[in-house]
Amino acid sequence: MIEWFIIGGIVVLMYLLVYKYEKKMDKLQELIEENKNNISSNKENINDTNKRIEKNSKKLDEHYNHLEKIWYASPPKHKK
């Protein structure tokens, strides 16, 4: 008779452990899905920023080219 109480207790204990484990896994899965959404939105922001950087770098190249042309056209005169 005592054996059945011990077996029943072990079964209940195993059920409780599995139930808690499943709850933790569900919570972790929700967090993973949340992070996936954040990552995808951040990738879009990164791509937009890279496009703006590329546009600005083209403008800077044009300005530097213009400054170099001015420099070669009239180099500074050094005092002797």
C-alpha positions in Angstrom: 0.0 0.0 0.0 2.8 2.4 0.9 4.4 1.6 -2.5 1.3 3.0 -4.3 1.5 6.3 -2.3 5.2 6.6 -3.2 4.5 5.9 -6.9 1.6 8.4 -6.9 3.8 11.0 -5.2 6.5 10.5 -7.8 4.0 10.8 -10.6 2.5 14.0 -9.2 6.0 15.4 -8.6 7.0 14.6 -12.2 3.8 16.2 -13.5 4.5 19.4 -11.6 8.1 19.5 -12.9 7.0 19.0 -16.5 4.3 21.6 -16.1 6.7 24.2 -14.7 9.2 23.4 -17.5 6.5 23.8 -20.2 5.5 27.2 -18.7 9.1 28.4 -18.7 9.5 27.2 -22.3 6.3 29.1 -23.4 7.6 32.3 -21.8 11.0 31.9 -23.5 9.3 31.3 -26.8 7.3 34.5 -26.4 10.5 36.4 -25.6 12.2 34.9 -28.6 9.4 36.0 -30.9 9.5 39.5 -29.4 13.3 39.7 -30.0 12.9 38.5 -33.6 10.5 41.4 -34.3 12.9 43.9 -32.7 15.8 42.5 -34.8 13.8 42.8 -38.0 12.8 46.4 -37.3 16.4 47.3 -36.4 17.6 45.8 -39.6 15.3 48.1 -41.5 16.6 51.1 -39.5 20.2 50.0 -40.3 19.5 49.8 -44.0 17.9 53.2 -44.0 20.9 54.7 -42.2 23.3 53.0 -44.6 21.5 54.6 -47.5 21.6 58.0 -46.0 25.3 57.6 -45.2 26.0 56.6 -48.8 24.2 59.7 -50.1 26.1 61.9 -47.7 29.4 60.4 -48.6 28.8 61.2 -52.3 28.1 64.8 -51.4 31.3 64.9 -49.3 33.3 63.5 -52.2 32.0 66.2 -54.4 33.0 68.9 -51.9 36.4 67.4 -51.3 37.0 67.3 -55.1 36.0 71.0 -55.3 38.3 71.9 -52.5 41.2 70.1 -54.2 40.5 72.0 -57.4 40.6 75.3 -55.6 43.8 74.3 -53.8 45.6 73.4 -57.1 44.3 76.5 -58.8 45.7 78.9 -56.2 48.2 77.3 -53.8 49.0 79.2 -50.6 52.0 81.6 -50.9 54.6 81.1 -48.2 56.5 84.0 -46.8 60.3 83.8 -47.1 
